[in-house]
Amino acid sequence: MTRQYNLDKIRNIGIIAHIDAGKTTVSERLLFYTGVSHKIGEVHEGDTVMDWMVQERERGITITAAATTMYWRNHQINLIDTPGHIDFTAEVQRSLRVLDGAVVVFDGVAGVEPQSETVWRQADKYGTPRICFINKLDRMGASFEKSFQSILDKLTPNAVAMNIPIGQEENFSAIIDLMKMKALYFEGEKGEKVIENDIPAQMQEKAKEWRAKMVEKIVSEDEVLLGKWLSTQETRAPSSEGARPSTQNEDLSALVSNENLMSALRKAVLAFKIVPVFTGSALKNKGVQIILDAVVDYLPSPVDLPPVKGIDSKTGAEIERKADDTEPFSALVFKIAADPYVGTLTYFRIYSGVLNKGSYVLNASTQEQERIARILRMHADSRQEMDVLYAGEIGATVGLKNTSTGNTLADKDKPIVLEKITFPEPVISMRVEPKTKADQEKLIMSIRKLTEEDPTFKIKEDLETGETIISGMGELHLEIIADRLKREFKVDANFGRPQVAYKETITQEA
């Protein structure tokens, strides 16, 4: 079986944001427009594809990162929708470690929020190129300009607006694409038809102004285009002493074709020099297809990134692997999930080489051999059986005995250990005890499974009080764990605050 899409046609992207900025709503639209799902799931109705856990649907929040694959303009896009809540920060951490690019979603009313800054820093840490989407422009109090300004002030001065809205709040009707200089209307029942039209007369001046800023920002990152532009500036006589010619922006637009601009912008995005900002309203089905185009046009494929570095587990020397099917196999395990139907699912990202069903690989981190009995391509909680996966792809397998998050799977003869994923330490603890003797064994087994799955969830026994203490990233995190123990693992337990072991000591001389 040969590769369906070349490496340069693959995009591994994540959707990251503050809680409630609309990540899952954006993901559901992406799945609908790419034809993966035939109806749009809504978070408030609890029928989304990406938020498939009972706890997620009840609370209307994302808890675990869900992976899926879709196709757009002859490209394969592997998408991970991550949680926004700080308690589930590990999910964002591990997803960003294996992704090549990210779409950062902002609420058009609030702009940059505290968790937006956290996920931005996490993306900086992994050097992830990103594009921004200012969502919810149909909401009362929404302002594109204020939100855009908050990105410039709080996150990066390198943001550049790629489109601007026509109308805001309840009057939000369309967007202006500053690259094509066209007004885009989203028609049809679900906004699936994108209609290009001329920019309304009252918006012409504003659009020219924003386009001039965009062109100038892109050109300033490309030496060839900048040289062209500066040379035309010098040949024109200044209109008054020392003033720049008023036609500077028209010159610039005439000089530089959209193809040149797009290719210069792509290079700048890959080098973290520019962050393009798009806008729309996912709930009202406006502007989402533009994100898909932007992912294909500006975010990196595995080929655009430097080779992955690791340690040769035999010699300890630093080696690297190129994103190529002919290289020795290497993959990083980034997530373990307990599935009630198939057992333990191990998610991995292939950095080099090919993985075949039925083959043996080495867990280079533990030096143990594992057999790949099944290869799965995940669509949230449903699975598609595969015979082979290639470099640059994200997949899952079942039944690995001794593999945990952060381990490297590699070729037996040419092992490599990739950099592990680091997770924050838990911050809050609570006591757990089984209700009956019969639940004791079950409770410990279930908690073990959950700790394998979630590296920020820890268990220990307090030697002084004899209590079993579980620790996590926050109250919500532990609440979800307690809920899962009850529903998924059918364990009856009492939860409460840990006791303090009081001790006696001498306080004064007598």
N, C-alpha and C positions, 0 to 999 in steps of 0.2 A: 504494500500500500504506500503510495507516494504522498508527499506533503501536499495539502490542498492549497495552502497560502504560503507564498515565499516569506522569509523572515522579515523583509522590509515592509511586508503588508500586515504585520502583527502589532497590535497595541495592547499593552498590559496597563490598565489604568484603575485608579481607585477614586471613589467619591468621598471627600472628607469635608467636615464642617462642624460648626457649633450645633448643639442639640436644637432640633426644630427649625433648621434653616431650609429644610425641604429636600434632603439628600435622597430619601427613599422615593419620594414623589418624582424626583428627577429620574431616578433609576427605572421606575415603572414606565415612564414616558419613553425612555431610551429603548426598553424592551419592546414596547408597543410599536414604535416607529421602525424598528429594525425587523419586525415581524416575528420576534421570538414568542411574544404572548399576543393573544387575539383580543383580549379585553384589558382595559387599564384598571389595575387594582388601586384602591384608595386607602391611605393610612387610616383615615377617620372611619372607614367602613370595615376595617380589619380584614381585607381580602387581598393584600398585596402578595406578590410572588417572592420578593426579596426578604420581607419580614415574615418568615413562615412559622416561627416558634409561637406557641400559644401565648407565652408571656409577652412577646413582642406585639402580638395582635391585640391583646387586652389593653396594654398600656399605650399603644400607639408610638412606641419608640423602637429603635434598632438596638439589639443586645449583642448579637454575634455578627461578624463580618460574613456576608453571603457572596459566593462567587458565581458568575454565570458567563456565558459566551454569546456574542451576537455578531452580526455581519452587516457592514455598511460600506457602500461604494467599493466593493470588492476587497475589503479589508476585514480581518478577523479581530474583533475587540474583546479581550478578556476583561471583565469588569468585576471589581469588588466594591460592594456597598458597605461602608464602615459605620460603627455607632458614633454618635456625637457626644454621648454622656461621658463625663470625665471618669466615672467608675469603670468604664469599659475601654480605657485608654490602651490596654494591651492589644486589643483587636486592631486599633489604628497602627500601633507600633509595628506589629508583625506584618500587616498588609503592606505598609509603606516599604518595608525591608525588601519585599519581592516584586514591587511594582516599578514600572519604568516612568510613569507620569501620573499626575493627579488632577482632578477637577475639584476646585475648592468652591463650595456653594456658600453664598451669604444671603441673609435675610434683608430684603430691600428697605425694611423699616429700621432695623437695628444696626445694619452695617456690620462692622467688625465687632464680634463679641468675645468674651474671655477665652472660650474654648477654640474659637477661630485662631487665636494667637498661639494656643498650645499646639494645634495640629499643624499650623504653619511652621513652627519651630521644629516639629518632628520631621516634616518634609525637608526642611533645611538640613537637618542632621544627616538624612540619607541622600541629600543632593538630588531631590526629585523635581524635574521640570514640571511646571503646573500652569493651568489656565483657570481663570475665575469666572463664576457665573453669579450675577446679582439677581436673585430670585424674588418672587412674591411682589412684583411691582404693581400688582392689582390691589394690594392691601391698602387700607386707610393709613395715611401717614408715610407711605413709601416714597422714597426719593432716590433716584439713580445718582444724582450728583453728590448728595450727602454721603451715600454708601461708598461711591467711588473715591471720594475725598478721604474717607476713613481708612480705605485700603492704602492710599498713598501715605497718610500720616502714621498709621500704626504698624503696617506690615512691610511695605516696600515702596520706594520712590520710583521703581521701574515699571509700575503698572501702566498700561495704555488701553484706552477704551476702543473697542473694535466695533461696537454698535451702540446707538443711543435710542431711548424709547420715544414713541410718538404718544403723548398723553401719559398721565400717571394716575395712580389710584383707580377709581372706577372708570376713568376715561382712557386707560391704557389700551391702545388698540393694535399697535404694530411696532416694529422696530426698524431703524435705518441702519443698513449695512454700510459702514464707512469705507470698506474696501471696494465694494461694487458701486457705491453711491446710489443705492436703490432702496425704496421702502419695501419691507417684507411683511405681507399679511398672511395670517395662518387661518385658512378656511377649511370647510368640511366639518363634520360632526365632532371630530376629535383633533382638529387643527392639523390634519395630516397633509393638506395641500398647502404648499408654500407658494404664494403668488408674489411675483416681483412687479413693482409698480414705480412710477416716478415719485420722487420725494415731494410731499405737499408744499405749496409755495411758501406758507408761513414757516416752514422748517428749513428752507434752503440755506439761509445764512448760517443758522446754528450748525447745520450738518457740515458746511464748508469749514467752519471754525474748528470743529472737532476733528475733521479729516486732516486739516493742516497740522494739528498737534500730533495726530497718529503718524502721519508721513514723516514728520521731522524726527520723532522719537525713533522710528525704525531706521531711517537713513543714517542717523547719528551712530548706529551700531555697525554700519557696513562701510568699510573704507572706500570701496570703489564708488558706491552711490554717493557717499559724502563728497568725494573728490569732484565728481561730476557736478554736484549741486554747488559747491563752493566756487568752481571755475565759472559757472554762469553768473554767480553773484558778482564776481570781480569784473566781468566784462560789461556789466550794466552800469551806467553812470548813476551815482546816488541822486535821488530826487531832491534832497536838500543836504546841507552840510552834515556829513556823518550819518544821515538817516538811511536805513535800509530801504531798497525799492519796495513799493507796496505790492508788487506782483510776485514777491518771493514765493508765496505758497502755490500760485498757479504754475510758476516755473517748475517747482518741485514736482507737482502732480503730472505735468506734461512730460517731464524728463524720465520719470520712473514708472515703468509699467506695473500693473498689479502683480504679474508673475514674478518680477524682480523683487517687489515689496514682500510678497508671500515667502519667497525663498530666503530673503534676508531676515524676515521675522522668524521663520522656522529655526534658522541658525542661532538667532539671539535667544529664543526660548530654550533651546537645548543647552546653551551656555549660561543659563540663569540670568541673562542680561535684561530680558523683557518678560513681563507677565501680561498676556492679553486678557482683557476683561470683556465678557459678554453679558447680555442681560435678557430678561424675559419673565415669564410666569409659568412655572411647570404645571401648577394646578389648572390654569386656564389654557394649557396647551400652546403656549406662545414662546418661540425662541429655542425649543429643545433640539430641533434638527440641526440648528446652527452649532450647537455644542458637538454633535456627532461629526460635523464637517471639520470643526476645529481640532478635534482629537486626531482625525486622519491627517489634517494638514500640518499641524504644529507640534503634536506630542511625539516623543521618540519611539522608534521600533527597537527591538533588542540589538539590532546592528548599529544603531546610532550611539550606543553607550560603550564606554571603555570595557575591555575584557574583565571578567570577574576574577578577583585575586583570592588565593587561598594558600594553605600550607600543605606541602607533600607530607602525608602522615608517615611515610617510611623514612625520609631524610630530614624533615623539619625545614626544608628550604621553601622560600616563597615561590609559588608558581601561578600561572594564570590560565584561564580557559576562555576562548573566544566563543561568541554566540554562533555556533556552527554545528550542523548535524554530523560532520565528519570528525569532530573532536571527541575525546573520551567523555563518557557520560558523567555529568555532575548535576545534582539537584539539591535544593534546600527545603527541608520540611518546615513549614511555617505555621501549621495549625493541626491539632488533633481534635476530632469531634466524636462523641459517642452517638452512634445512630441506632435507634431501637430495632431496626430491621436488618442491618448488615454488620453491626458490631462497630469496631473502632475505625473511623475514617481518618486517613493520613493525607493532608493536603500538601502538595509540594510544587515548587517552581523549577522547571528544567532550565539550567543555564547553558549547558552544552551537551552535544550528543543526542542519542535516541534511546527511548525506553520501550522495550517490547514486553508484551504480556507473556508471563511464564518464565521470564529471565531471572537470574540471580544478581543482586547488587550488594555492594558492601556498605554497611553503615560506617563511614569513615570516622565518625565521632566515637563509636563504641567498639570498632573493629569486629563487629558481628555481621554475619551474612544474612540477608533477608531475601525471600522469594516474592516476586511481584505476581500474585495469582490473578488479580484483576486490575484493569486500569479504567478509571472513570473520569468522564468530563462532567463537572457539576453544573446544574442549573438550579441554584438555591438549594432546595431539599430534594430535587429529583435528579436522577443520574442517567448518564448515557454511557453504555459500555464501549470501550475503544480497544483496538488491538495494539496500537502504537501511538506514542506521543513524541513530538520533536522538540528541538531546542527552542526556547522562548515561550513554551506553552505552560499553562497552569492546569494541574490535574489532581486526582486523588487516587488512593489505592486502599484496599481493605486487608486486614489480617496481619499487619506487621507486628511482630512480637515485642521487640525491644527498641522501638524508635520513638523519640519524643521531639517536641518542638525545638527547633534550632539545630537538629542533627543534619549532617550532610550525607546524602546517598551518592555513591560514586562507583565508577568502574572498578572491578576487583583488582585488575592489574595496574591501574594508574590512579590510585586513590588521591583525593584532595579533600581537605577540611576547609569549608567556607566559614566566614566570620559568623559567629552566633548572634542571635537576637537578644538584646538586653532589655529586661523588663523592670519597671519600678517595684519597690518593695511594698507589701501591703501596709495599710495605715490604720485599720480598725479591726477589732476582734470581737467574737462572741462565743458563748459556751453552747455546746450542743450535747444532748444526751438522748439515748433511745427511750421510747416510752415503755417498751417491754423487753424482756431478755431476748426474745426471738428477733427483735429488730437490731440487736447489737452488731451481729456479724454483717448483716445487710447494710447497716449504716456505714461501717468502716469501708466496706467494698465500694459502696456508691461514692463516698467522699473521695476515695483513691482515684476513681474514674474521673471525677470532676477536677481533681488537682492535675491529672495528666493533661486534661483538655485545656485548663486555664492556668498559665504560669503565675498569675498574680493572686491565685487562691491557694492558701497554705493551711496545713493542719499540724497541730502539735499537742502533746499531752503535757499538762501542767503537773510537774512531779509533786508539788506541795499540796495541791488541792485534789489531784487525781481527775481533774476535768479534761474533757477533750475540747480544745480551743480551735476555732476556725478563723482565719483572717482574710480580709479582702480589701478592695480599693475604696469602699464606701458602704453606706447603709443600703443603698439600692442594690449594689452588687451582692451583698449577703442575703438580702431579701429574695432576690432572684434565685440564688443557690438553694435557699430553704424551700422555695416554691418548686424548683426542679426535683429536689430530693423526694418531695411528697408526691408529685404527679408522675414524673418520668420513672423514678426508681421505686415508687410505692413504699417509701420508708416513713414510719411515724416517729417523729422526734420532737423534743422540746428545745426551744432556743431561748437564750437569755443572756444577761450581762455576765461576764466572767467574775468570779468571786475574788475578793482580795484576801490573801493569806495573812491574817493579823499575827503579829509576833510580840512577845513581851521582852522588854529590855530595862536595864537600870537607867533611870533618868537623872538621879541626883545622889550625892553622898549622904549617908545616914550614920 
